[in-house]
Amino acid sequence: MRYISTRSEPGHGQSLAFDDVLLAGLAPDGGLYVPEQVPELPAGVISAVSGLSYCELAARLMAPYVGDAVAPEALEAMVADAYGSFAHPDVCPLAALDDDHWLLELFHGPTYAFKDIALQVVARLFDHELERRGERAMIVAATSGDTGSAAMEAVAGRDRIDIVVLHPSGRTSGIQRRQMTTLDAPNVHAVAVDGTFDDCQDLVKAMFNDQAFRTESKLAAVNSINWARVAAQIVYYVWAAGRLADERPVTFCVPTGNFGNVLAGHYARRMGLPNERLLIASNTNDILSRLIETGELAAHDVVPTLSPSMDIQISSNLERLLFELFDGDGGATEGLLTQFRADGRARLRAGQHERVRAGFSGDRLDDRETLEVMGRVHASSGRFIDPHTAVGIGVAERCRRPGELVVTLATAHPAKFPEAVERATGSVPDAPPALAAVANRPERCTSLPNDIAAIKDFVRSVRRG
Ligand SMILES: *Cc1c(COP(=O)(O)O)cnc(C)c1O
């Protein structure tokens, strides 16, 4: 299996193996890596799911993407280790909302959001590859919420990786901050920056753009543009379809921010998973819903909502879909994105818009509608849901057709968002013990000014080896 950049010209791009793609993250030309060919699902795998564990399925489906980089037994062991800490034996269990509408619970990992599913595997793949090369890496990241803690938890205690995560001081929720600052491992470091999330992101970019510092510090990234994360997320789409074992093809409804999760669903479909529709669920930051409706990418200002992990205007993983819509023409893909960055808008060609509409549907929920869904689901079933999942459920209910089998992806545990849940339902959900425990553990966090020299000094000072 070889990978090419979404900015490479047809037939001319350099292709890379999985291990290089894993460690590189972003391609040197600024593009994202995609597999040159999409592998087919192993024959009969969907009907075989009933007899497989989640880990067995994950190892089988990820193997063609990983290629020769990891031996099959090592991959199986890595996956089993990654999901061993999950709070549910099914890893991603299904729960019925009604006869034809299911929730796929992706929040049973150590930080209670779906980022764990990919990052727990990716951190182990990183460690494995660094070990093989005799190298080390320093992961630097900015976070406004779930990604930081999921990455830190995944990296905690790994031999060859250190991690520094910047968050905007005073601007993350208390639970989200504590998930980062109470981790007791010598290689993970939470930094509170006196600034906004955008400042944090600019600091990370500045570190990556300083070539000397980047090399000296062995900087690496595990953000959602890393292909390995997409590969790990393909698994639960196949898992859900196999577990439901219904003769109808499944419609998936995906609460979306960076388009990573729904892109994984699209790849599952390209691999041959029978799929009725993919529904894209947005909050008020609805650039993707508008793209489906109008065929135009048009940036608006980011509006803070109750579902902060979806408060994104420019969905980075969309570039992978655009590359496909341009039939693998990287120059044209880059052209559209350059125009979008310059003008804040760019229009798909008519045929491309048609293809988007054939592949995806979607809608949006504002905060009032989100709270209404949370309240209604609780009143009718006693079930608490988090605001991101509520956006998905609301969109699924609006879009579903009679007799359609729908799976909505539940991306966070409700106890991660107690204020929103209380507003919607009048009660606070019980936190699982591991989440409740962060309230009582001592916090370890370094406060730094919004100053690149101070941040770099800190990174140098904590790097091991
Ligand atoms: C990251 C996140 C999302 C959005 O996922 P994307 O892959 O960025 O589309 C949705 N819900 C929660 C809880 C998240 O943490």
The ligand as an ORCA input file, in Angstrom:
! r2SCAN-3c Opt
* xyz 0 1
  C     -13.678     15.803     17.471
  C     -15.120     15.619     17.834
  C     -16.139     15.674     16.858
  C     -15.865     15.997     15.399
  O     -15.136     14.999     14.754
  P     -14.421     15.272     13.364
  O     -13.660     14.045     13.052
  O     -13.545     16.471     13.589
  O     -15.482     15.562     12.377
  C     -17.443     15.440     17.260
  N     -17.745     15.194     18.555
  C     -16.797     15.147     19.512
  C     -17.203     14.885     20.920
  C     -15.449     15.346     19.199
  O     -14.515     15.300     20.166
*
